[in-house]
Amino acid sequence: MAGQFVHSLAEDGYTLSIGSNSSFISGTTMHNFLESTFGCVFRFGIYSDLLGYAKPNEAFFNKIIKSCGVAADNILHVGDDAIGDLQGARSAGMRGALVGRSEDIQEAVYDAV
């Protein structure tokens, strides 16, 4: 289900990227897993272990904004942590959606877009 949802967003013209606090799994390992699972649907990946700082650090979200090349308020950051994801994204001027379960992601994204 998640794979179909990710691919349908990409097919609908949405740019998808990953911004992850990668303390338990290295960013390189996560990137390789996502590529092998979903293919090349993600424009870029930003991983805290490779940057040297993590969410909710404003620099983390500024890196996402710069990498996207669009205004912060045109970016929806979806995550599962109220402080790291939601508060961090909103502090940087991005829109944020908080999800608790993988089933919540589709509803949160479609409600936001």
C-alpha positions as CSV (number, residue, x, y, z in Angstrom):
1,M,0.0,0.0,0.0
2,A,2.7,2.5,0.9
3,G,4.5,1.8,-2.3
4,Q,1.4,2.5,-4.4
5,F,0.7,5.7,-2.5
6,V,4.3,7.0,-3.0
7,H,4.2,6.2,-6.7
8,S,0.8,7.8,-7.1
9,L,2.0,11.0,-5.5
10,A,5.0,11.1,-7.9
11,E,2.8,10.3,-10.9
12,D,0.5,13.2,-9.8
13,G,3.5,15.5,-10.1
14,Y,4.4,15.9,-6.5
15,T,8.1,16.1,-5.7
16,L,9.0,13.7,-3.0
17,S,12.1,13.8,-0.7
18,I,13.3,12.3,2.5
19,G,14.4,14.2,5.6
20,S,15.3,11.8,8.4
21,N,17.0,11.7,11.8
22,S,19.1,8.7,11.1
23,S,20.4,7.8,14.5
24,F,19.6,4.1,14.4
25,I,20.1,3.4,10.6
26,S,22.7,5.3,8.7
27,G,21.6,7.7,6.0
28,T,23.5,5.6,3.4
29,T,21.7,2.4,4.4
30,M,18.3,4.2,4.5
31,H,18.9,5.7,1.1
32,N,19.8,2.3,-0.4
33,F,16.8,0.7,1.1
34,L,14.4,3.4,-0.2
35,E,15.9,3.2,-3.7
36,S,15.6,-0.6,-3.8
37,T,12.0,-0.5,-2.3
38,F,10.5,2.5,-4.2
39,G,12.9,3.1,-7.1
40,C,13.9,6.6,-8.0
41,V,10.8,8.5,-6.9
42,F,12.6,10.6,-4.3
43,R,14.3,13.8,-5.5
44,F,16.8,13.8,-2.6
45,G,17.5,12.5,0.8
46,I,18.7,14.5,3.8
47,Y,20.0,12.4,6.7
48,S,21.1,13.7,10.1
49,D,24.1,11.4,10.5
50,L,25.5,12.7,7.2
51,L,24.8,16.4,8.0
52,G,26.0,16.4,11.6
53,Y,22.7,17.9,13.0
54,A,19.2,16.7,13.3
55,K,15.5,17.7,13.5
56,P,14.2,20.0,15.0
57,N,17.4,22.0,14.3
58,E,16.5,24.9,12.0
59,A,19.5,24.2,9.9
60,F,18.1,20.8,9.0
61,F,14.9,22.3,7.7
62,N,16.8,25.1,5.9
63,K,18.7,22.4,4.1
64,I,15.5,20.8,3.0
65,I,14.1,24.2,1.8
66,K,17.3,25.0,-0.1
67,S,17.4,21.5,-1.7
68,C,13.7,21.8,-2.8
69,G,14.3,25.2,-4.4
70,V,10.8,26.4,-3.6
71,A,9.3,28.7,-0.9
72,A,9.1,27.1,2.5
73,D,5.3,27.4,2.6
74,N,5.1,25.2,-0.5
75,I,6.7,22.3,1.3
76,L,4.7,19.7,3.4
77,H,6.8,17.9,5.9
78,V,5.2,14.7,7.1
79,G,6.5,13.1,10.3
80,D,5.7,11.2,13.5
81,D,7.2,13.5,16.1
82,A,5.4,16.6,17.4
83,I,8.6,18.5,18.2
84,G,11.2,17.1,15.7
85,D,8.9,17.0,12.7
86,L,5.9,19.3,13.2
87,Q,7.3,22.1,15.4
88,G,10.6,22.0,13.5
89,A,8.9,22.3,10.1
90,R,6.6,25.0,11.2
91,S,9.4,27.0,12.8
92,A,11.1,27.0,9.4
93,G,8.0,28.2,7.6
94,M,7.0,24.8,6.2
95,R,3.7,23.2,6.5
96,G,3.6,20.1,8.7
97,A,1.5,17.0,9.1
98,L,1.8,14.7,12.1
99,V,1.1,11.0,11.7
100,G,1.1,8.3,14.2
101,R,0.7,5.2,12.1
102,S,1.7,4.4,8.5
103,E,-2.0,4.2,7.6
104,D,-2.3,7.9,8.7
105,I,0.2,9.1,6.1
106,Q,-2.1,9.0,3.1
107,E,-4.9,10.8,4.9
108,A,-2.5,13.5,6.2
109,V,-0.9,14.2,2.8
110,Y,-4.2,14.3,0.8
111,D,-5.8,16.6,3.4
112,A,-2.8,18.9,3.1
113,V,-2.6,19.0,-0.7
